[in-house]
């Protein structure tokens, strides 16, 4: 099958890494795959090996390179992962090719993308007229910084409507399934396909990797904690540093991060006297990050928004590293409290401090939950199962059953 994956841009975060790895996995399974993007450049830190990249960025208002690409490449399926560009969506509709959309975020069902208007907000509403009443039409200042911007609610409703008409929708967590149902997506077109770790090969060869650091954590050596994610408000790095100030005992944190909040968080660590216990590391190649996952006793996942399904938790758990997190978004799908990790009772600094303190109470329990974590990933989040499920969806939408057969199956 000829599969065209489509994203608006390839930048930072889990989405581009997932899409690139999916492209390789589908190709390995026998499909012909290309990844189209509407962005100008591909960042150098991304691993694009063995992936056919196709640029589809309009060079002028009159040009439509996506239409040309579709006509020349002739895909059997277009699998969209993120695209809010109106002209591109209209081009997809006009092409008449079976279309699938995976939802890794809220971009197409929220004016503010993160379903939050202010720190601590976790919106539970569907996109609609209520967004205007709750102030969500007001956006950040425009380029000159003097006037606020206004969101285009009719355009966003139209975008959601286009995606509701797609042949199938794919979500990676029960949370995202509930969000799409609330937004009017047809249940029969919704498909739950749990994410997989891009470190599956390294994790499968765990016996060949170095063991966890010698000695009992907190007794013979400090607890080794890890944060991996963007330094942006929603990912909670600042909250984590504040929480660590209240955690007693021996611990060290490595934060693999980059982003607009980094300088402020580094200054906060100095202010709290934690600068000697926290090491900030920039983005790493995959092999180096795998080593950090394996070395850590705990991964801390302090997302304070309803993160749809962050991959870092799955990645860490595949290396027998349990997770401490807030109970938000898709995280409770795999961070099961008292089984594969520890969930804070509320989304707050004191609650995260308490959860970390609970985790540090018994070093042997950390090892036990690390093994349970790896077992859960092996059972529910394998690369093979994910790719098989996605390919079955492709087959179903590319070769739909006749209406008479569907009627017989439903009776």
N, C-alpha and C positions, 0 to 999 in steps of 0.2 A: 504494500500500500504506500502511496505517496502522501506524506504527512508534512504539512507546512505549519510550524509553530510560529506564533506572532506575538511580539511584545512591543510596547511603545518605545522603550529605551532599555539598554543594558547598562546598569550602573552598579550601585553597591547594595548589600543586603542579601537575604536568602533567595529572593525570587530569581535573579539571573543565574545563580549557581544551580538552583533546582532545574531551571529550563534547559541549561546547557547539559546537565547530566541526563535529563530525560531524553534529549536529542540523541546522546550517545547510546543510551539504553535501548531506545526504539530502533536505532540503526543496527545495534548488535542483535536485536530480535528479528531482523530481516526486512525492516521497512526502509524505504528511501525517505530521508528526512532532511529538511532545511529549516533554518531559524531566520525569520525575517524580523527586522527591527526598523523603527522609524527615527531612531536617534542619529546624531551626527558621528559619534565616535564610540568605540568599544574600549573601556578602561583596560589598561595593561595588566591589572591584577587578576582579571578573569581568565580561567582556563578554557580556552576555545578550541583546544586540540580535538581533531576528528569531528568537528562540527562545521557544516556548510552554512556560512553566514551570508545573508542577502540584505543589502541596504535598500530600504523602500522609502527614503525620506524625500518629500516633494521639494523640487528645486525652484518651483514657482507655483503660483496659484493655478496656472493653466495645466501643469503637469500632474500626472497621476501614476507614479512609478509602481504603486501597489497593484493597480489594475493591469499594468504591463507585466508585472511579475507573475500574477495569477494566470494570465493568459499564456505566458511562455513556459512557466514551470508546471502548470496543470496539476495541482494537487487533488487528491481524492478527498482529503479532509483538511480543514483549516482549524487549528487548535489555538485559540486566543488565550493568553495568560494575563495580559493587561493592555488595554487600549481604550482611551477615551477620546480619541481624535475623530470628530464627527464625520469628516470626509472619508476616512479609512473605513469606518463602520458602514457607511452607505455603499462604498465600493464592495465590501463583503456581501452585503445584501443583494446587490445587483448581479454579483457573479453567480449566484445560485449554487454554490458549492456547500455541501454539508458542513456545518460549523459547530464547534464545541468550545465552551469557555470554562476555564478553571478559575476559581475565586480564591486568591491568596490575600486579598485585602478588600476594603470597602469602597474603592474608588468609584465604582459604577452605581453604588446605592447610597451614597452619602455626599453631601455638599462639602463636608470638611474632611473627607477621606478616613479619618480615624474615629468617627462617631463620638467625638468629644468636643465640647465648646470651650472648656476651661480645665485646668488641672483637677483631676478627681472625677470628672464627668464620664459616665459610661452610658451613652444614649441607648435606649431600648426601643425607639420608635422606628417605624418604616419610613422611607423617603416619601415625602408628600407635602401637602399644604401646611401641615403643622411645623415643618422646618422653618417657614417664614415667621410663624408666631413665636418660635423659640429663639429667634435671632440668628439663625444659621445662614441667612442670606448675606450677612456682613462678613467679609473676608479681610485678610491682612491688607495693609496699605499698598497702593500701586507703586510703580517704580520710583516716583519722585518723593514718596514717603509722606505726602501731605493729605491725601484723600484715601479713604478705605475703598476696597474693591467690593463689588456686589456679585454674588454667585448667580448663575443662570439656572434657576430651578426648572423651567420648562425644558431646557436642553438636557439637564441631568435626568429628568423623567423620561425623555425620549431615548436617552442612552440606555436606561434600564429596560425600557420597552423593547428595544432592539435585542438586547441580550435575553429577555424573556422568550423571544421567538426562536432562539438558537435550538439546534437539534438536541443538545444535551448540556447540562451543567455539571461540573465536578467540584466537590469540596473536599478538604482534607481533615475536617473536624466536625463533630456533631454541633458545635456552636455555630459554625458557618452554615450548616444545613438549616438550623432554626432561623437564622437571620434571613436567608433567601426565601424560606417559606413565608416568613412575616412580610417580605417584600413582594409577595404575589407570584413567585416562581412555581411552576407546575411540579408537584411532587413526583409524578411519573417520569419526569426528565432529570430529576436530581440524582446524582450518583456520589456516594461516599467512598472515597479512595484514600486511605491513610497515607501520609507521606513516608518517605524512606530516607535513610542517611546516605549522603554522598560518600561517606567513609566506609561503605559496606565492605570493600575489599580489605582495607586495613583492619577493620573490626573482626572480620572472619579469620584473619591471621593473628588474632590477639596473642596467641601463645608465643609468637615470634617477637612480640614487642616487649620492651622493658616492663617489669612489674611496677606496681605502685611504689612510691618511695618506702624505704625500709623503716621499720619501727611503727609503733602505734601512734596515730595522729592525736595530737593534744597531750601526749604523755612523753614519748621519746622525741618528738619533733612537732612543729606547728601543723595545724590543719592547712592543707593546700586548697584554696578556693579559686574558682575560675569564673570570669565574666567574659562572654564573647558576643559582641553586638555593637550597633551604632551608638555613638554618643549623642543621642537625641532624647528629648523629654520622655517620650512614651516608653522607651526601652529601660528606663529606671536606673541608670548608672548613678545618678546623683542620689537617689533614694537609697541605693545599696551602700554608698559611702557613708551616708548619714546613719544607716542602720548598723554598720560595722563599728561605729563609734560607741555603741552600747553593748557590743558583744565582748564578753570576758573570755579569757583563756588565750592560748597560743594559736595564732592564725596568720596566714599570708594570703594576699589576693593578687592574682595576675589578671589584668583587664586588657583583653585584645580588642581594641576599639579605635575608632576615629570618627570625627564628626563635630558639629558646631558647638556642642556643650563640653568638649574635652578640656579646654583650657580652664573653664570655670570649675569643673569637677576636680581637676588637679589642684587648683587653688584651694578648694574646699578641703581636700585631703590634708594639705599643709596646715590650714586653719585648725583642723581637728586633731592635728598631731599624728596623722596616720601615714605620712609620706614615706616612712621607712618600712611600712608593712604592705604597701600597695605598689605594684609595678605596672606601669602603663606601657603596652606594646601596640604598635601599629598593625595594619593588616598583614597577615602571614600567608605564605603558600600553604597548600593543602596538607603537605606532609608535616610541616612544622606545627600546624594547628592540631593535627591528629595526635602529636606527641603531648601537647598541652591537655587535650581531653583525657588521654590515658594517665597522665601524671597527677591530675587533680583528684582530690578526695571528694569534692562537691562542686557541681556547677550551680551558680546562682543565676536564676532567670527572673529578674525583678520587673518585668513588664508591668506597667501600671494601667495600661489600656487593654481593651479586649483584643489582644493579639490573636489573629485568626488561627495560627498554627505554627509558631516559631520552630524552625528546624534545629536550632542549636541544642535544645533539650534532647531530641531524638538522637542527634549526633553524639552527644556526651554519653547518653545511656548505653549506646552501642559499645562503648569502651568500659562498661561497668562503673560509670561515674553517675551516682544518683543526683537528683536535682532538688533544690530548694526554690520555691516559686510562689507567686501570688495566684489565687484561684480565678484567673481571668481568661476569657476567650477560649481557645482550643487547648490550652495547657493541661487542664484536668483530664483530657483524653488519655494522656500517657503519664503524667505525674500524678500517680495515685497515692494519696496521703496514707502514710504508714505502710506502704508496700514498695513503691519505687522511688519514694522521695518524701518531702515534707512540704505541705501547703500552708502558707500563713493564713491566719484566721480572717484577717481583713486586709485591704489594700492600704497599708500605712507603714511608716517607719518603725514604730514599736512592734507591730506584728511581725515584720520581717526579722527584726532583731531577735524576737522570741523564737521564731522558727529556726533561725540559724543556731541559737543556743540549744534548742532541743536536738538538732541534728548532731551537734558536737558532743552531746552528753555521753554517747556510747560509740566509740570507734569501731567496735566489732559489728554493730548494727549498720553502720555505713557500708561496710564490706558486704554484709548480707543483702542490703537493698541495692547495692551495685550489681550484684549477681542477678537479682530479680529484675532489675532494669534491663540488663542485656537479654534476659529470657523474654521479656515482653516485646522488645524490639524484634527479636528473632521470630516471634509468633505473629506479630501484627504489622510490622513496618519494614518488610523486606523489599528490596529493589525488584526482585522477580515478581512478587505478588502485585506490586504497584503497577508495573509495566503490563502485566497480563490483564489487569482490570481495565487499564486505559485502552489497550488494544481491543478488548471486547466491546467497549463503548464505541470505538471507531467502527468496528465491523457492524454494529447494530445501526448506527446512524447512516453509514454509507450504503448499507443493504437492508433497509427497513422491511419488515414483514408486510405483506399485503393486508389491507384493512379487513378482508374476510378472515384471514388467519388470526389477526389480533382479536376480532370479535369472538371467534371460536375459543381462543385461549381464555378470554375473560368470562365466558359463560360456563 
